[in-house]
C-alpha cells in the first residue's frame, strides 16, 4: 500500500492555496493603496482632514470604512496561511 501520492497531493494543494491567498493579499494591498490615495485626494479637495468635523466628506468616510474592512480581510487571510498566533 503506497500512501505517498495522497500526501503529495495534499501538500501540493496546501502550497497552491498559500500561493492563491498570497496573490489575493497582494491585490488587496494594492487596493488599500488606491483607497488611501482617494481619501487623501478627497480631503484635499474639500480642505478638511479632521474626521470629527461635521463637514468631513461622506465619500472619505465611506472609503475609510472600506479600507478598514479590507485591512481586517487581509489580517484574516494572513492568519489563515500562517496559523493562529501564539
C-alpha angles and dihedrals in degrees: 000000000000115000096171098097091055092054092046090052092050091047092048090050091050092050091048091049092051090050092050093047091048090053092049091050091050090051091049091050090054088049090051090053091052092048091050088052091049091050091051091047092051092048090049092047092057095030092232122117099157106104092200090060110106089221092058105129119264090219091059091048090052092048091050090054090048091048091051092050091050090050090054090048091052091050091050092049092048090050089050092059098037099039129233118327117251 
